[in-house]
Amino acid sequence: MSKDKKSNIIKVSVLSALGAVLLPQFSYAASWVWVSNLTPYKIFPLLAIIAVLVEMGILVNFTEAKQHKKKAFLSVLAGNVLWFIIAYLPIGGYIDTADSILEAAGEISATTINIALFVGAVLFKVPVVYLSMKNLTDNHKKLLLTLVVSVAATLLLTFIVEYYLCRGMWGA
């Protein structure tokens, strides 16, 4: 089998697995009911701050960004702001029924981690940070890999925190 065919098979497999895990959130989100006082939209600001700090820490410690901490911080912050704005654009239709934008976000998804955030990270967050930081390093592959790992780490961390702190169930 050629290298291109193997690569395409791997890509399709990964996307299929992610789709199977993440897409059901869209179809069931309307019937999700929170049973705990702590919900993802209430802990979102804290998780967003932690995500920026973790991603910046990974970027600074594993790339040549050590000498450019301010630029690294601003790049990661800009990437995260754009990422969250893009990912939460679908909440527009829920704002009139909610008390806040974050509460509206809680009405459209059972968790903060959904396909919109994953796609937003791949299409917006990683490129913004990569493009703003690539001139500071000679090893572009290492920078890109470090960014992908840092985003994966924060997505996993967010999922774990939400899973253990926020309780909900599918309503009828």
Secondary structure as UniProt FT lines:
FT   HELIX           3..22
FT   HELIX           24..28
FT   HELIX           29..31
FT   STRAND          32..34
FT   HELIX           40..62
FT   HELIX           64..68
FT   HELIX           69..87
FT   HELIX           89..97
FT   HELIX           101..108
FT   HELIX           115..120
FT   HELIX           121..125
FT   HELIX           126..133
FT   HELIX           134..136
FT   HELIX           140..165
FT   STRAND          168..170
//
